[in-house]
Amino acid sequence: MCTQKTGSLTGISSLSGYVDTANGRPLVFSMLTNNFVVPSAKIKELEDRLAVALAECGAQTTCD
């Protein structure tokens, strides 16, 4: 399960939330991007990839 909240202003984008990993470990995450020079769609794609990577992560100390 992933519960998240997005936010954006010109040149600023954020994503924060809670996600359960593949084996049920709860994680809290937050990403803030400021002064980016790429299209905002690229930043949103990166935020989505972050949430998916965390959800697919196991119970290891670090996730690859």
N, C-alpha and C positions, 0 to 999 in steps of 0.2 A: 504494500500500500504506500502511496506517496501523496502527501498533502503539501501543497506549495502555494506561494503567493508571488506574483510578479509585480514589478514596478518599472516605470520608465519616464524619462524626461528627454529632451533633446541631448543626445550624446551620452546618456546615462541609462543603464539597464541593470536590473537586479532580479535575482531569484533566490528565495529562501524557503526552507520547508523541512519536513520530516519524511523519512523514507525507511521502510523495512527492507533489509537486505534479503537475498534469495533464501537464506536460512533463518530469517526472522529477527536478525539483530537490528534494533532501532538506531537510526543515525539522524543527526541534525546537520543541516548544511546551509550555507549562504554564499552567494556569489554576487559581487558588485563590479560592474565594468564602467569605467569613466573615461571620457574623452576618446572614444574609439573612432577610428577613421574608416572603418569598413561598413557596409550596409547593415542596418539593425537586424535584418533577417539572419545574417551570419552569426550575430551575437545570440539571438534566440535559439539558433541551431546548436550552438555551443552549450547554452544553458540546458537544453533538452538532453544533450549527450551526457552532461554531468549527472543529471538525475537518473538516467538510465544506467550509467556506469555504476553509480552507488547502489542502485536497486539490484544489480546483477552481482555485486561484490559478495564475497563469503565472509566468514567470521575471522579472517586473518587480521593482523594488526594493520597492515597496509593493503591497499587494493591496487592491482596492476592493471 
